[in-house]
Amino acid sequence: MKTPRDLKAVAVEYGNKSAPSVVAKASGLEAQQMIDHALDEEKPVIHDPGLIEAMDGLELNEEIPEELYFSVAVVLSWVFWLRGETPK
């Protein structure tokens, strides 16, 4: 069972860049605070330990690598669907 100190969180944005990029990341208590803030702001939070592990080495503002495109695209398509939006 994961403890709060083992918790990790990564926030991804797909905006003006050619690929989604990491806009925030945290671990432990800061990760829980990041998740709580996202939920308070009614932002979607997805629990995917494998994807978090794959993104753990990325730096802030770094675009996700091509090998993660499919996994992140699935998450982003779900987020767009929830919002009733279509990506540009």
C-alpha positions, 0 to 999 in steps of 0.5 A: 500500500502506498503511503503519502510519502510515496505519492507522486503527481504530474500535471500535463498541459496541451497548449501552444507546443507541438506536444503536451508538456509537464507543467507541475510535478510533486511527490509526497505531501506536495503531491497530495496538495497538488491533487487536492488543489486540482480537485478543488478547481474541478480539474480531472485527476487520473490515477495511473501509476504506470504513466506517472512512473514513465513521466517521473524523469521529465522536467518542468516545461519539457514536452512528453517524449514520443513513446508516451504520446499514445498514453497521454493522448488517451488521458487528454481525449478523456478530459476533452470528452468530459468537458464536451470539447474538441481539441484544436 
